[in-house]
Amino acid sequence: MDDFPIPHLAPVRFVKKRVHATPENAVVEIGFDTLPTLGMLIEAAVQSASGILNNEINGRIGFLVSLKNIKLLKTPTAFSYLVEVTLENTLGDIRSLHFTMKENEENILSGSFVVGLQ
């Protein structure tokens, strides 16, 4: 799990594998032991931000500050998903990101969140 510099441990560490990454976005595989709730899906999306290859972010603890435009498009039925997360804006130690979560190429969840870096 060296791909993800976060302090989370099982059972609340949902990030599994970095599929693709740049300094502005990442595609991350996430997984669950049970069918996920909306809260688990959102936490996994936020954890996925640690997959972005950005030295200003990585190695720093981030705290979820806000959620915006969260849209559950389909009830989750799988145990693993792909999350694409994109860095939208930076203001000091505040990062605004957008995410889309897919199950078998179908969007199931999307939205934006703000993270404050320690």
KAGI-V433716 format. One record per helix or strand of 2 or more residues. SS is the DSSP state (H for helix, E for strand). FROM is the first residue (numbers start at 1). LEN is the number of residues. If there is no record, write none. Layout:
SS&FROM&LEN / SS&FROM&LEN
//
This chain:
E&15&7 / E&25&7 / H&38&14 / E&62&11 / E&80&12 / E&94&10 / E&106&12
//
